[in-house]
Every structure is written in structure tokens, then in C-alpha cells.
Amino acid sequence: MAGTLFVVATPIGNLGDITYRAVQILNQVNLIACEDTRHTHKLLHHYGIKTTTISYHEHNEQQRTQELLELMRNGSDVALVSDAGTPTVSDPGFRIVQAAGESGIPVIPIPGPSAVITALAVAGLPTDEFLFVGFLPSKAAARQNKLKQLVSVQATLICYEAPHRLAATLKDAASILGDRRAVVARELTKLHEQIKRGQLTELAQHYGAEETPRGEIVVLIDRNPIEPAITSIQSSVSEVVARLETEGMDHRLALKRAARELGLSRAEAYRQMLSERKKD
């Protein structure tokens, strides 16, 4: 009987943030595949977990995938962890998950911390729709081109960034996306956690003037601030919803799509629709 691949989320900083279930799984599996065994050993030692570990990172991912698949085909249970947070999110791991699924090996998520969701929860920016783009390109020209592709996206934009590129990225974002609201979340759940809010230009100036910040950084940028005329909005939300419903879309999804088309949050679109119906 084949084994199982467990995709186990681990703390992004504070070791107390691991789940009971994650500790149980890490104790029970036959092998833990780690992005960096030295880093993971600190977590395992803290919880008295003595399970054997093996490295699994971007430089040996292809070779290790085949080795781990063979072990699981022969009945071994394997836990996949990254250095911090949820594996495969801007970290190695999708290849073993893909290969295991295609081989009929069960893949079970053990949910827990994610820097993306943690930052979004405290940013104070819209959360109904967001787009995570991983790390922006390190080269200025490529980064600027990527930002140009994101100008019209009607969702909160989220990326990871290296400390030495933070000021340049914020400056490029302000220039290309416009001076939107933004948040820089640094060292989340750690001793020197910092969540700084402001306009992109303000944040670019702040981080450009001080010493290069340290630690893991998440940048969040507000959606494109489209402001349709109120008269246009009030005469169109219900019409757009009705059109989408006639095309077979259910009411909830139709309202969400209408909000996106009109550049509104879903809550604002709902309020507008109720206002329209009262007038009818």
C-alpha cells in the first residue's frame, strides 16, 4: 500500500504558531523533506521530534522527487516542509506534489501559517480579492514591466521582497501604479515585527532614507482606485447582475463579477444594488 505525502505548514517566525496536528504528523511520518535541514532541526528540537530528515530544495528538487516518490510507492509517509510557512508558496515543492498526485499517492494538506495571509489580515486593505505575485523580478527593467502588467488589476496586490530591493520596488510601484495606499509587513510574528502603512511615495521615501531593513518582507498595495461616477454606478449594478444571471451565473457570483466590472468592492456593489431596488 502506498504511503502519503503530507504538506505541512510551519511557523513563519514564532515557534508557538505551529498546530497540534502538524506536530503529530511530523512525529508520525517516516521522513521529513526540508528546504534546509539545519533550519528545520531547530523547530524539531524545540518540540522533541526525532523523525529523520532529508534535504529538498530548488537545487536537488528533480532528483529528490524521484527518490521520495519511490519511498512513498513502497509505503513510506513523507512530510514536506519549507523553512517557514506553507510549502510550495514561493518555495520548492510543487513538483513533488504534482508528481505524487499523478502517481495516485494521497496528498494531504496540514494547514497553518502563511506570510501572505498573515500580512493581508492586518494590512487594512481590501481582502475580497487579492493577487499574490511572489517575488517581483530583481532587475529594474523587468520589475517595471511586471508592474505595468498589474496596473489594471482590481485586487489588492501582494508580493515578497528582499530588503535591499525594497526602496527601489516601492519607488517603481509608485511611479507605475500611481500613489496608492500600501503596507510593508516585516518580520511577521518575530521579535522585531513591523507593519508600516502609508502611500507608496511615503513608504519609498522612508525606506530609501533609512538603513536597509532586515528580515522577511511582504509588500501589499491597494487596488487600482477607479472611481466611476455615482450616477453611472446606480443605474448599472442591477443591470449587470441581471445580465449575468440570464447567462446562467448564480446571484452571488454575478454580484461579484458586476463589482469587478464596475471597479467596486463587493460590499459597495451590494449597497448600490439595494439602493437601486428601493427606488424601483
Protein Blocks (a to p, Z undefined) as FASTA:
>chain_A
ZZddddddddfkbmmlpcfklmmmmmmmmbdcdfblmlmmmmmmmnopabdcddddfklm
mmmmmmmmmmmmnopacddddfehjehiapahjlmmmmmmmnopacdddddddfklmmmm
mnopafkbccdehjadfblklmmmmmmmmmmpccdddddddfklmmmmmmmmmmmnopad
ddddehehiaklccddddfklmmmmmmmmccdedjdddddddddddddfklmmmmmmmmm
mmmmmnopafklmmmmmmmmnopafklmmmmmmmmmmmZZ
